[in-house]
Amino acid sequence: MTDGGPFNFAFLEAFGVPLRRIAKGEKLFREGEQGKEMYLVVEGQLGVEVGGRTVETVGLHGVVGEMALIDLAPRSATAVALTPVEVAVIDRDVFLSLVSESPAFSLYVMKLMAARIRRMNEAAG
């Protein structure tokens, strides 16, 4: 594990998590799409956009796409690469394995989601 969360390359390899590279400006996913994966940023930065407005920047060890993976609803945001980005692609089966085998992973994802919701509430208030 690292200070940034319960992630390192051994952790990713142990669960067979594939990596994906995307170019600056490329969209990782779009608002309204069905979400079948969440993504862990291994390198670079993603912008999270809602309604065309950037609401968050996600960097090393950040996750995006977790809400759609958890609740099986359409994506609530678009993720676009602000720099060249490498992400670990975590599908539902791997996610469920990680949740059951690593309480630290579950808590990390919940902590990030809670922080994101708090920031959104502060911005709206």
For each residue, the residues with C-beta under 8 A, 3 or more apart:
1: 5 6 7 8 11 104
2: 5 7 8 61
3:
4: 7 60 61
5: 1 2 61 108
6: 1 11 102 104 105 108
7: 1 2 4 11 12 40 61 88
8: 1 2 11 12
9: 12 13
10: 13 14
11: 1 6 7 8 14 15
12: 7 8 9 15 17 19 40 42 88
13: 9 10 16 17
14: 10 11
15: 11 12 94 97 98
16: 13 94
17: 12 13 40 88 89 90 94
18: 88 89
19: 12 42 86 87 88 89
20: 39 86 87 89
21: 84 85 86
22: 26 28 81 84 85 86 87
23: 26 81 84
24: 81 82 83 84 85
25: 80 81
26: 22 23 80 81
27: 30 78 79 80 81
28: 22 39 46 64 65 79 80 81 85 87
29: 33 35 64 65 75 78 79
30: 27 33 75 78
31: 49 50 51 74 75 76 77 78
32: 74 75
33: 29 30 68 74 75
34: 68 74 75
35: 29 38 65 67 68 69 72 73 74 75
36: 69 91 92
37: 65 69 89 90 91 92
38: 35 63 64 65 66 68 69 90 95
39: 20 28 46 63 64 65 79 87 88 89 90
40: 7 12 17 61 62 63 87 88 90
41: 44 45 46 58 59 60 61 62 63 64 85 86 87
42: 12 19 60 86 87 88
43: 60 84 85 86
44: 41 59 81 82 83 84 85 86
45: 41 57 58 59 81 82 83 85
46: 28 39 41 57 58 59 62 64 79 80 81 82 85 87
47: 54 56 57 58 79 80 81 82
48: 54 55 56 57 58 64 77 78 79
49: 31 52 53 54 55 77 78 79 80
50: 31 53 55 76 77 78
51: 31
52: 49
53: 49 50
54: 47 48 49 57
55: 48 49 50 77 120 123
56: 47 48 116 119
57: 45 46 47 48 54 82
58: 41 45 46 47 48 62 63 64 79
59: 41 44 45 46 62
60: 4 41 42 43
61: 2 4 5 7 40 41
62: 40 41 46 58 59 112
63: 38 39 40 41 58 66 109 112
64: 28 29 38 39 41 46 48 58 77 79
65: 28 29 35 37 38 39 68 69 75 79
66: 38 63 69 70 109 112 113
67: 35 70 71 73 75 76 113
68: 33 34 35 38 65 71 72 73 74 75 76
69: 35 36 37 38 65 66 72 90 92 95
70: 66 67
71: 67 68
72: 35 68 69
73: 35 67 68 76
74: 31 32 33 34 35 68
75: 29 30 31 32 33 34 35 65 67 68 78
76: 31 50 67 68 73
77: 31 48 49 50 55 64
78: 27 29 30 31 48 49 50 75
79: 27 28 29 39 46 47 48 49 58 64 65
80: 25 26 27 28 46 47 49
81: 22 23 24 25 26 27 28 44 45 46 47 84 85
82: 24 44 45 46 47 57 85
83: 24 44 45
84: 21 22 23 24 43 44 81
85: 21 22 24 28 41 43 44 45 46 81 82
86: 19 20 21 22 41 42 43 44
87: 19 20 22 28 39 40 41 42 46
88: 7 12 17 18 19 39 40 42
89: 17 18 19 20 37 39
90: 17 37 38 39 40 69 94 95 98
91: 36 37 94 95
92: 36 37 69 95 96
93: 96 97
94: 15 16 17 90 91 97 98
95: 38 69 90 91 92 98 99
96: 92 93 99 100
97: 15 93 94 100 101
98: 15 90 94 95 101 102 105 106
99: 95 96 102 105 106
100: 96 97
101: 97 98
102: 6 98 99 105 106
103: 106 107
104: 1 6 107 108
105: 6 98 99 102 108 109
106: 98 99 102 103 109 110
107: 103 104 110 111
108: 5 6 104 105 111 112
109: 63 66 105 106 112 113
110: 106 107 113 114
111: 107 108 114 115
112: 62 63 66 108 109 115 116
113: 66 67 109 110 116 117
114: 110 111 117 118
115: 111 112 118 119
116: 56 112 113 119 120
117: 113 114 120 121
118: 114 115 121 122
119: 56 115 116 122 123
120: 55 116 117 123 124
121: 117 118 124 125
122: 118 119 125
123: 55 119 120
124: 120 121
125: 121 122
